[in-house]
């Protein structure tokens, strides 16, 4: 996207095919339901069932590992078989997990739901991105789609926790019924978009390449591999703002913890929406190596604030989230658009799926955070993370500098 496209965001949105807009709405509703539930899941398990934070961290880490490990397989299968049926199965599995949590609340049912949700997300995440991309009419619109999808997800992140706060405070299982309905809507939008994809005259009909060619293309792309490595370390550090920070709040016995969690989620989404809207052209023009370094600098400040906030000053958590969010908006959309552009014809699902292996960083975060907090305390964890941002930032800067000529061409084309 060029610097002059910011004012034309609404026009670009209207120019999207109608099935694409409906699919974006379905994704947004499903994400709202997700953010109504998962930011509070650790508190619910701890307070309702007495589950230790280390056990919660282990369960969430296992679920994340399953989701990330199976994402490449979903991408490969999506390139070769009927991706629509795979996505429909993922939606049905998601709805079933929410039904299980709502009808049979307990430690066992929640654990089964965490694993089931992990499997469903491993299917939906890469294939929904591929479906969105396949409904675009040109490369310009495809780039815009990745940015608007990011924007929609963060709208959901702002709305979902505020609605879910009421359900969390009242320990109401009615929230799961809402989640089931949203996945019904997502199913309908997937069917509509899949029919449009079959008729899309702008979609390049490429033959499905053999697996050997797919892996040769991936391993031969230095930029693709460097993006995965850089994103892994970034996500590992950034994900500590999620469940591990919740564990730290539990350890500090913070008053009105559900309210603080909702406010942090809202702050994260609000900063994303404002900054991404008004600084989009600057963010796109920012060199990748510089962007990564700035992002790690923001994360270092965020973790430093958390480590120093031993008095549990509520504004301290919000300031930390603001700096962590600056890091998020700088690099997250960039990584997604680069992966999409780097994928050769017929390999988009495979490249998106493989790139999600970088999410192993987020999978390790809950367990790592829970163990360190339980044995050494949250101040030690976040102090160590702040210091770790220095070598991680320099490593990412070096890796992306080596691929900078190719990156600049990609981002400015």
Buried (B, 14 or more C-beta within 10 A) or exposed (E): BEEEBBEBBEEBBEBBBEBBBBBBBBBBBBBBBBBBBBBBBBBBBBBEBEBEBBBBBBBBBBBBBBBBBBBBBBBBBBBBEEBBEBBBBBBBBBBBBBBBBBEEBEBEBBBBBBBBBBBBBBBBBBBBBBBBBBBBBEEBBBBBBBBBBBBBBBBBBBBBBBBBBBBBEEEEBEBBBBBBBBBBBBBEBBBBBBEBBEEBEEBEEEEBBEEEEBEEBBEEBEBBBBBBBBBBBBBBBBBBBBBBBBBBBBBBEBEEBBBBBBBBBBBBBBBBBEBBEEBBBEBBEBBBBBBBBBBBBBBBBBBBBBBBBEEBEBEBBBBBBBBBBBBBBBBBBBBBBBBBBBBBEBBBBBBBBBBBBBBBBBBBBBBBBBBBBBEEBBBEBBBBBBBBBEEBBEBBBEBBBBBBEBBEEBBEE
